[in-house]
Amino acid sequence: MDSTLHAYQDYLVKEKNYSLLTVQAYVADILSFQQYLLDHHGAVSLDEVVYSQIRSWIVTLIENNISNTTVNRKISSLKSYYKFLLKVKQIQVNPLLKHKSLKTAKKIQIPFSEKELQDVFECNSYANDFEGIRNQLVIELFYTTGMRRAEMIHLQMAHVNLSQKTIKVIGKRNKERIIPLLDCTIELITLYKAQRNSLAMIQHNELLLLSKSGNKMSESFVYRLIKAYFSTVSQKTKKSPHVLRHSFATHLLNNGADLNSVKELLGHASLSSTQIYTHSSLAALKKVYQEAHPRNK
């Protein structure tokens, strides 16, 4: 990796406050393009690239059955890099200035139903030990706070305020938000903390949720946990932490919460990000409409 790419990496971490995983993904996309240039256009420097070369890379990706969504992500990484080169005055014109993203099909994610959530809490047998109580708490926190998987993994002990019934979550770009806790969640946290104190060894004492060995939970572990428990109550194809976050938002909207409040709870920067959840509330909206409109009396 050359010095400019190193400087860009530092910029993403120190100025943009991007997570390590995000930075790694951006750099990997840029290195992938750099390799393509070497293979097909010779020793072309990234700061000498013209749009036709980027366009040929896009065509190659599509011919290799790379999805439009993935291609758009790779180009987004390049676009960010060229914005940085403009910022540090290493280039005069962004070669991606007039690029338009490829069209992608909008995927409608189906949330878990309220019945499925009720079943996962009531029909599953959670062992009365560290792992059983922790597993139940992970599901509880996803559903009652709507936090992201990475946010949950990095929850700190100091961020739980049981007396105030709140939890502080560190979201994307280190943005903090305070989420209220339900009494049932507080009760489960209290039970879990007692079990956590009995662990033989704790490697990450600052973290709330841990593996049985006292280490930080991995993203894949949390995904498998959610999939395993929801496979017993749901036939839906997608069973993931994000579907639980989706369910949190949808159920709140279905039960009368306003969009702005849900936006704040989810930690979205704009309402447009939250509005993707409103389609799931259409059935409830139709019911209210039918019952409330004077022309339907």
C-alpha positions, 0 to 999 in steps of 0.5 A, a space after each residue: 500500500 502506497 503512502 497516499 493510501 495510508 494517509 487515506 486510511 488514517 483520514 477515515 479512522 481519525 477524521 471520519 471516525 469510521 470503524 476498523 471493518 469499514 476502513 478495511 472494506 474501503 481499502 480492499 475495494 481500492 486495492 482491488 481496482 488497483 490490481 485491475 489497472 495493473 492487469 489490464 492497463 499497465 502501471 497506471 497510477 490511481 491519481 491518473 485514472 480516467 472514467 473510461 478505465 473505471 467504467 471498464 472495471 465496472 463492466 468486468 465486475 458485472 461480467 463476473 456476476 458481481 451484483 449491482 449492489 456490490 459494484 455500487 459499494 466498490 464504486 462508493 469506496 473509490 468515490 470516497 478515495 477520490 474525494 480525499 485526493 481532491 481534498 489534499 489537492 493531489 488531483 484536480 478533477 474527480 473521475 467519478 464526478 458524473 457517475 450514476 449508480 447502477 440500478 438495484 432491486 429494492 429488497 423488502 425485508 419481512 420482520 418477525 411478527 409480534 407472535 413470533 417474538 412472543 414465542 421466542 421468549 416464551 416457548 424457548 427453554 433458556 438454561 438458568 446459567 450464564 449462557 442461557 441468561 446471556 442469550 435471552 438478554 441478547 434477544 431482549 436487547 435487540 428487540 427492546 432497543 433496536 440497536 445494531 449488532 456491532 453496537 451490542 457487541 461493544 456495549 460497555 458496563 459503564 453505559 448501563 444506568 439501571 437507576 435511570 433505566 437507560 443504556 448509552 449506545 455508541 453508533 456509527 461514527 461514534 455518535 452516542 444515543 441514549 435508549 430507555 430500558 423496559 422493566 423486563 429488560 432491567 430485570 434480565 440485565 440484573 440476572 445476567 450481571 450476577 452470572 457474569 460475575 461468576 465467570 472464571 476469567 474475564 478478558 474484557 472487563 469493560 464490556 457488558 456482553 461476553 462469551 463463556 470464556 470472558 472474551 468479546 462476542 464475535 459478529 458471527 456468534 451473535 448471528 448464529 445465536 439469533 438464527 438458532 433461536 428464531 429457527 424454532 419459531 419462524 419459517 422466514 428465510 432471513 433470521 438475523 440481528 438486522 431483522 430483529 432491529 427491523 421488527 423493533 422499528 416496525 412494531 413500534 410504528 404499528 403500535 402508534 410511535 411517530 417516525 421521528 421518535 423511531 428515527 432517534 431510537 435507531 440512531 439514523 441521521 435522517 428520516 429517509 433511512 427510517 422510512 424504509 421500515 414504514 412499508 411494513 406498517 402498511 397493514 396497520 395503517 390501512 386498519 386505522 384508515 378504514 376505522 377512522 375515515 368519515 367516508 367509511 362510516 
